Amino acid sequence: MDEVRIAGVGMTRFGRELRRGERAMAAAVTGRALADAGVPASAVQRVFAANAAAGLVSGQEMIRGQVALRGTPLAGVPLVNVENACASGSSAVLLAYEAILAGRCEVAVAVGVEKMSHEDKARTFDALRGATDVAADARGTDTGPAKNSVFVEVYAREARRYLDTYGGTFGATVEDFAAVAVKNRFHASLNPLAQYRKPQTVAEVLAGRTVVDPLTLPMCSPTTDGAAAVVLCSAAYARRHSTGRCGIRAARLAAGGGQEARPVAAAAGAAFEDAGLGPGDLDLVEVHDAAAPAEVAQYAEIGLCPPGEGHLLVREGVTALGGRTPVNTDGGLMSRGHPIGATGCAQLVELYDQLLGRAGERQVARARVGLAVNAGGWLAGSYAAAVATILVKAG
């Protein structure tokens, strides 16, 4: 197989859905994706179902995907459950991509679904704690219910490190992080599927409740429920059935696990090498902005700027709609929402819609190449995993 195509996508509106479970959301998005692709369910030979937290939030373990797709046209299709922290969705797409490249199937579906909201908020926070090395958790002997996401502490430390390192020479300030939140909220205001769509100002972001200094609530991704699905096929299938208008040029997974590890940079670098492209070829980017400082840091990691200059791109409007390289045109994790197992698939839904010219008011003009970076977990000072995927407009 010389190429893998994306034939269609589907996605729910992201938000808090206390009465709607994984099954209803998974059925909705797989049906939409197959209809979008013009591919019958009978043609699907593999399903890769991503979910990260259901075992701890709802108690459903081991056969999550089979349960979610029970009663749908995809029930009975060979299925692999994928759990890789917040990178679960992109990991599912990667496995589908590799299965088609290997010639094991011609059509595969990757679906990510997550229901994070629960009447007992501690369940959600405890589930997120499971994306770290629990034995090394700084809470030590405190085994009571978690009162906040462990990742807020992680990103607050990263924010302080960035400000300490680049505040003097490059003038980075907490206002730069607020500006990222403002940018992404504006993008989300143009996205009917986003969780938060009301525009906000830098002053409003800074005046928000401090979660962990220097992060305020609007600088952090919310608790979100949602699902997204992607239909992949071989180039040969695409030619026979006049589908697959978007190609996956590269998909790479990298591992972290140490203060010096740079899995985002490693995954993106490997993907660029495979694709024969570089950062300058990108028309738009989706990055893993679980908190504002994460987006700023990833600009340099994927090569949009030298280290320490990420906040300058925000100030100059480079990463906003209308800028040279728009980032998180759908609102990103902070405003589109972050249902962790579905996030990686949702990023590719946005790139696909942009490359096909159907992103509406947030459309990037003449978009032909897009990069998605989806990171997951936290281990010994870095992300535990990162997946970089490059999409190109076919034809």
C-alpha positions in Angstrom: 0.0 0.0 0.0 1.4 3.4 -1.0 -1.0 5.7 0.7 -3.9 5.9 3.1 -6.8 8.2 2.7 -9.4 9.7 5.0 -12.8 9.2 3.4 -15.1 10.8 5.9 -15.5 12.1 9.5 -18.1 12.5 12.1 -18.3 14.4 15.4 -20.7 15.3 18.2 -20.9 18.8 19.7 -18.5 18.7 22.7 -19.8 19.7 26.1 -21.2 18.3 29.3 -23.7 15.5 28.6 -24.7 14.0 32.0 -27.6 12.1 30.4 -25.9 10.9 27.2 -23.5 7.9 27.4 -20.7 6.6 25.3 -22.9 4.3 23.3 -25.2 7.0 22.0 -22.3 9.2 21.1 -20.3 6.4 19.4 -23.2 5.3 17.4 -23.9 8.9 16.2 -20.4 9.7 15.1 -19.6 6.4 13.4 -22.9 6.7 11.5 -22.1 10.3 10.4 -18.5 9.4 9.4 -19.7 6.5 7.2 -22.4 8.6 5.6 -19.8 11.4 5.0 -17.5 8.9 3.4 -20.2 7.2 1.3 -18.9 3.9 2.7 -21.2 1.1 3.8 -20.7 -0.4 7.2 -20.3 -3.8 5.4 -17.0 -2.6 3.9 -15.4 -1.9 7.2 -12.9 -4.6 8.2 -11.4 -3.2 11.4 -12.4 -0.8 14.1 -10.1 0.9 16.5 -12.0 2.3 19.5 -10.3 4.9 21.7 -11.3 5.5 25.3 -9.1 6.5 28.2 -11.2 6.8 31.4 -14.5 4.8 31.3 -13.0 2.1 33.5 -12.7 4.7 36.4 -15.5 7.0 35.6 -18.3 4.6 34.7 -16.8 1.2 35.6 -16.8 -0.1 32.0 -13.5 -1.9 31.3 -11.9 -4.2 28.8 -14.6 -4.3 26.1 -15.4 -0.6 25.9 -15.5 -0.3 22.1 -17.6 -3.5 21.7 -20.1 -2.2 24.3 -20.2 1.3 22.7 -20.9 0.0 19.2 -23.3 -2.7 20.3 -26.5 -2.5 18.3 -24.9 -0.4 15.5 -24.0 -1.6 12.0 -20.4 -1.9 13.1 -21.2 -4.5 15.8 -19.3 -7.7 15.0 -16.5 -6.0 13.0 -13.1 -7.0 14.5 -12.3 -4.3 17.0 -9.3 -3.3 19.1 -9.7 -1.1 22.1 -7.1 1.6 22.4 -6.1 3.3 25.6 -3.1 5.7 25.5 -4.1 8.6 27.9 -5.0 11.8 26.1 -3.3 10.5 22.9 -5.8 7.6 22.7 -7.8 9.0 19.7 -4.7 9.7 17.5 -3.2 6.3 18.5 -6.4 4.6 17.2 -6.0 6.5 13.9 -2.4 5.5 13.8 -3.2 1.8 14.3 -5.9 2.0 11.5 -3.4 3.7 9.3 -0.7 1.1 9.9 -3.2 -1.8 9.4 -4.1 -0.4 6.0 -0.5 0.2 5.0 0.3 -3.4 6.0 -2.4 -4.6 3.7 -4.4 -6.2 6.5 -7.6 -4.3 5.5 -8.8 -1.7 3.0 -11.2 0.2 5.2 -11.0 0.9 8.9 -12.8 3.1 11.3 -11.1 4.9 14.3 -13.6 6.2 16.8 -12.8 8.1 20.1 -15.4 8.6 22.8 -15.2 9.9 26.3 -17.7 10.8 29.0 -15.8 12.7 31.6 -18.6 14.4 33.4 -20.0 12.6 36.5 -22.1 13.7 39.5 -19.1 12.8 41.6 -16.4 15.1 40.2 -13.7 13.2 42.2 -14.2 10.2 39.8 -13.1 12.4 36.9 -10.1 13.8 38.7 -9.1 10.3 39.9 -9.3 9.1 36.3 -7.0 11.8 35.2 -4.5 11.0 37.9 -4.3 7.6 36.3 -2.5 9.2 33.4 0.5 9.8 35.6 2.8 7.5 37.6 0.5 7.0 40.5 3.2 5.4 42.7 5.3 8.5 42.3 2.3 10.9 42.8 3.3 13.9 44.9 0.2 13.4 47.0 2.1 10.7 48.9 0.0 9.1 51.5 -3.0 11.3 50.8 -5.3 8.6 49.2 -8.5 10.6 49.5 -10.6 11.7 46.5 -8.8 14.1 44.2 -10.1 17.7 44.4 -8.6 18.9 41.1 -7.0 17.6 37.9 -3.4 16.6 38.5 -2.6 18.1 35.1 -3.3 21.6 36.4 -0.3 21.2 38.7 1.8 19.9 35.8 0.9 22.8 33.4 1.3 25.4 36.2 4.9 24.1 36.7 5.5 24.3 33.0 4.1 27.8 32.9 6.3 29.0 35.7 9.3 27.4 34.0 8.6 29.1 30.7 8.2 32.5 32.4 11.4 32.0 34.5 13.4 31.0 31.4 12.0 33.4 28.8 10.6 36.2 30.8 13.8 38.2 31.0 15.4 37.8 27.6 12.2 37.4 25.5 9.8 39.3 27.8 7.3 36.4 28.2 4.4 37.3 30.6 1.3 35.6 31.9 -0.7 37.9 29.6 0.8 35.9 26.7 -0.9 32.8 28.1 -4.1 34.7 28.4 -3.8 35.8 24.8 -3.7 32.1 23.7 -7.0 31.5 25.5 -8.5 34.5 23.8 -7.3 33.4 20.4 -8.7 29.9 20.8 -12.0 31.1 22.2 -12.5 33.4 19.1 -11.8 30.4 16.9 -14.4 28.4 18.9 -16.9 31.1 18.5 -17.0 30.2 14.8 -17.3 26.4 15.5 -20.8 25.2 16.1 -19.4 22.0 17.7 -17.3 23.7 20.3 -18.0 23.6 24.0 -17.3 27.3 24.8 -18.2 29.8 22.1 -18.5 33.1 23.9 -15.5 35.4 23.0 -13.4 36.6 25.9 -10.7 39.3 26.5 -7.3 39.1 28.0 -8.6 41.0 31.1 -11.4 38.5 31.5 -9.1 35.6 31.3 -6.7 37.1 33.9 -9.6 37.9 36.2 -10.8 34.3 36.1 -10.5 32.1 39.2 -6.9 31.1 39.8 -6.6 27.3 39.7 -2.9 27.0 40.3 -0.7 30.1 39.9 -0.2 31.4 37.3 -3.1 29.6 35.5 -6.6 30.9 35.7 -9.6 28.7 34.8 -10.0 30.0 31.2 -6.4 29.0 30.5 -7.2 25.4 31.2 -9.2 22.8 29.2 -12.6 21.9 30.7 -14.3 18.6 31.6 -15.9 17.5 28.4 -18.0 14.7 26.9 -17.9 13.9 23.2 -17.0 11.6 20.4 -15.4 11.8 16.9 -14.8 9.2 14.2 -12.6 8.9 11.2 -13.1 6.5 8.2 -9.8 5.5 6.6 -9.2 3.6 3.4 -6.5 2.5 1.0 -5.8 4.6 -2.1 -6.9 1.7 -4.2 -10.3 1.6 -2.5 -10.6 5.4 -2.8 -10.0 5.2 -6.5 -12.6 2.4 -7.0 -15.3 4.2 -5.0 -14.5 7.9 -5.7 -13.8 8.7 -2.0 -10.9 9.6 0.1 -10.2 13.3 -0.8 -7.6 13.7 1.9 -4.4 11.7 2.3 -2.5 10.8 5.5 1.1 11.7 4.4 2.6 10.6 7.7 1.7 9.4 11.2 4.3 8.9 14.0 4.2 8.0 17.7 6.9 9.0 20.1 7.5 8.1 23.8 8.4 10.4 26.7 9.5 9.5 30.2 12.1 12.0 31.5 12.8 15.7 31.9 14.9 15.7 28.8 12.5 13.8 26.7 10.8 15.7 23.9 8.1 13.4 22.5 6.2 16.2 20.7 9.4 17.3 18.8 10.3 13.7 18.1 6.9 12.7 16.7 6.6 15.9 14.6 10.2 15.6 13.3 9.7 12.0 12.3 6.4 12.8 10.6 8.1 15.7 8.7 10.8 13.3 7.5 8.4 10.7 6.4 6.3 13.3 4.5 9.2 15.1 2.9 7.8 18.3 4.4 8.8 20.9 7.0 7.1 23.4 9.3 7.1 26.0 6.5 4.9 23.8 4.4 2.0 23.8 7.0 -1.1 25.7 6.3 -2.6 25.0 9.7 -1.9 23.1 12.9 -3.7 21.5 15.7 -1.7 21.2 19.0 -2.5 19.7 22.4 -3.4 22.9 24.3 -4.7 21.2 27.5 -3.5 24.5 29.0 -2.3 27.7 27.4 1.4 27.3 28.2 1.4 23.9 26.5 0.4 25.5 23.2 3.0 28.2 23.4 5.8 25.6 24.2 4.7 23.3 21.3 5.2 26.1 18.7 8.9 25.7 19.1 8.8 21.9 19.4 7.2 21.5 16.0 9.4 24.1 14.4 7.2 27.1 14.0 9.8 29.2 15.9 13.0 29.0 17.9 12.8 28.0 21.6 11.5 30.8 23.7 9.7 32.7 21.0 6.3 30.9 21.0 4.6 33.8 22.8 5.9 36.2 20.2 4.0 34.3 17.5 0.8 34.9 19.5 1.5 38.6 19.9 2.2 38.9 16.1 -1.0 37.1 15.2 0.9 34.4 13.3 -1.1 31.5 14.9 -4.6 33.2 14.6 -7.0 32.9 11.8 -5.7 35.1 9.0 -2.1 34.6 10.2 0.7 32.7 8.5 0.1 29.4 10.4 -3.3 29.3 12.2 -3.2 27.0 15.2 -6.3 25.3 16.8 -8.8 26.8 14.3 -11.6 24.8 16.0 -10.9 26.3 19.4 -8.5 23.7 20.6 -8.8 21.7 23.8 -9.4 24.9 25.9 -12.5 26.0 24.0 -13.6 23.2 21.7 -13.3 20.9 24.7 -11.2 17.9 25.7 -13.0 14.5 26.0 -9.7 12.8 26.3 -10.2 9.7 24.3 -11.9 11.6 21.5 -9.5 14.6 21.2 -7.0 13.1 18.7 -9.9 12.1 16.3 -11.4 15.6 16.7 -8.2 17.3 15.7 -8.2 15.3 12.5 -11.9 16.1 11.9 -10.9 19.8 11.9 -8.0 19.3 9.6 -10.1 17.2 7.2 -12.9 19.8 7.1 -10.3 22.6 6.5 -8.5 20.8 3.7 -11.8 20.1 2.0 -12.9 23.7 2.3 -15.9 23.1 4.5 -14.9 24.8 7.7 -17.3 27.7 7.3 -16.5 31.0 8.9 -13.2 29.7 10.3 -12.0 28.4 6.9 -8.2 28.8 6.2 -7.8 30.0 2.6 -6.2 27.5 0.2 -5.4 25.0 3.0 -3.6 21.9 1.6 -1.4 20.7 4.4 -2.2 20.3 8.1 -0.4 18.8 11.1 -2.1 17.5 14.3 -0.1 16.8 17.5 -1.9 14.9 20.2 -0.1 14.3 23.5 -1.0 12.0 26.4 -0.1 11.3 30.0 2.8 12.7 32.1 5.8 10.7 33.1 8.9 11.9 34.9 8.8 15.4 33.5 7.4 15.0 30.0 4.4 13.7 28.0 4.3 9.9 28.1 3.2 9.7 24.5 2.8 12.0 21.5 1.3 11.3 18.0 1.9 13.6 15.0 -0.2 13.2 11.9 0.2 15.1 8.7 -2.8 15.4 6.3 -2.7 16.6 2.7 -5.4 17.4 0.3 -5.6 14.7 -2.3 -5.5 15.5 -6.0 
